[in-house]
């Protein structure tokens, strides 16, 4: 009896092993694992439908989710399909960013390409490329050139991200409000409206995911909506006529990507998006220079200046030269000037086609100004507000950039303040994507860098075109000047590094020193001054503005931190953070051995001890500290700041006491 029992158990185990082996060898189920083995993508064909799923450390984070397309003729590419071939590839490189939050980027992944077909006799073909990284996963569609598909119109993309549980997410609505400038909401995923990407999730088992896209090229931006309890579905931003994408084979879709992290800070130090873009397409990039700048801008929001010419015009020759003098004295390399060109006198939100990008107002002598700036070692930063009139802008694009190149202006802030481009198309539609790419490529030809406001959400294109340096795409500092809801919430700056900030550099325009608002007393900057300083470390932008008026900076010793803080980094680390509550980031200067720390909190005061183990061992550092004063408070006493200098080493802990809405900024210099 005992022998028979042993034989039965052995037979059972053999049968189980055989069945497992059969499953593993099933050609309709294929998988690929990340180099560290922790992230796995599984692809499956089930009754002709195609699915993928994802596990992290053996636990499901994306349940089986559909893939495919719907075309305008009603056909579906993703039904009745079978696998024709599977190919695999390993990749491992380290590449250098010309500028960025980290100099050396590791790009390591395992790749699986699935070649699919459908139909009998004459067939339709589609490939799906999957990449598994240590910090996430990605996939994209390829529709190759083929007999049955030439030009086609996509009316829906069937991509899903089916979450196993009803997780919570930070999100903003896609079609309500404009330009991604909405207050972030935090809700269960089944309560979201159609939401923009990046879409950041905290799972019930404590993991952090961010769904976004990379390498958005001649395609519509991806948004997400929820069906069932927790299945997120792709919603492509449509043209005004309803179609999503006009295409011609061969075509590659943007990458659909999911960052995967155990801690929130690991999302910030993931470079998945950059690694999914093509290498630099510009041969000579020596003219691309990060810098700090000031600008004739905040004065308009404060009611001191006007954009249009008149008695209070901000962009006059005299005023611009005053700003240039201030920039030269305090180490700023650029001066942004808005309102310099003809067209602001119109109701330009409706008549944006009246803007000229080559004709300055009579009181703005652009040749005298650029010559004076050059003599001071400062550059004029140009400004092109289009009012959303893209055709008018494109008609002047070559002449406008040629003028700037002639005058030595090699950086331009573009703007698209209009709910619809040319009165018809959404910014994140294929129409908007095509226009923005044309501007970036034309700018590169004239050696001009771009700071893109009211943009298409960044998707890592800065790797391919590093002249696309920064942008908006969020509720920036300007909302603290005039927004009727009182300005950005206190916790706003503790959220956006984990949402919008994951898409690319943010031109948030920090640096407010004067917290009085004579124009809108009910609206205010809801931080302390030390918090404003810390934002120069917490928020990354290679073009970083000090937004306040020169007269508000003069004589304030806290300005020294802005004068010194770099905009180009060698290393970035996030020792600790909790989304919406607090974040502290440390970065190492690319051009020296200095380290910088920025720490901010929401409306709650906090006390902690920061481990300085990131500093180089066996060295003594001078720590120059800018912290909240003892009675600082974002609402009642925002300007109170204490400045001190102490000596520290990597073995020390730095005691930190943050006021409500407060912060701390520190420069560590080796002695």
Buried (B, 14 or more C-beta within 10 A) or exposed (E): EEEEEEEEEEEEEEEEEEEEEEEEEEEBBBBBBBBEEBBBBBBBBEEEBBBBBBBBEEEBBBBBBBBBBBBBEEBBBBBBBBBEEEEEEEEEEEBEBBBBBBBEBBBBBBBBBBBBBBEEEEBBBBBBBBBBBBBBBBBBBBBEEBEEBEEBBBBBBBBBBBBBBBBBBBBBBBBEBBBBBBBBBBEBBBEBBBBBBBBBBBBEEEBBBBBBBBBBBBBBBBBBBBEEEBBBBBBBBBBBEEBBBBBEBEBBBBBBBBBBBEBBBBBBBBBBBBBBBEEBEBEEBEEBBBBBBBBBBBBBBBBBBBBBBEEEBBBBBEBBBBBBBBBBEBBBBBBBBBBBBBBBEBEBEEEBBBBBBBBBBEBBBBEEBBEBBBEBEBBBBBBBBBBBBBEBBBEBBEEBBBBBBEBEBBBBBBBBBBBBBBEEBBBBBBBBBBBBBBBBBBBBEBBBBBBBBBBBBBBBBBBBBBBBBBBBBBBBBBBBBBBEEEBBBBBBBBBBBBBBBBBBBBBBBBBBBBBEBEEBEEBBBBBBBBBBBBBBBBBBBBBBBBBBBBEBBEEBEBBBBBEBBBBBBBBBBBBBBBBBBBBBBBBBBBEEBBBBBBBBBBBBBBEBEBBBEBBEEEEEBBBBBBBBBEEBBBEEBBBBBBBEEEEBBBEBEBEBBBBBBBBBBBBBBEE
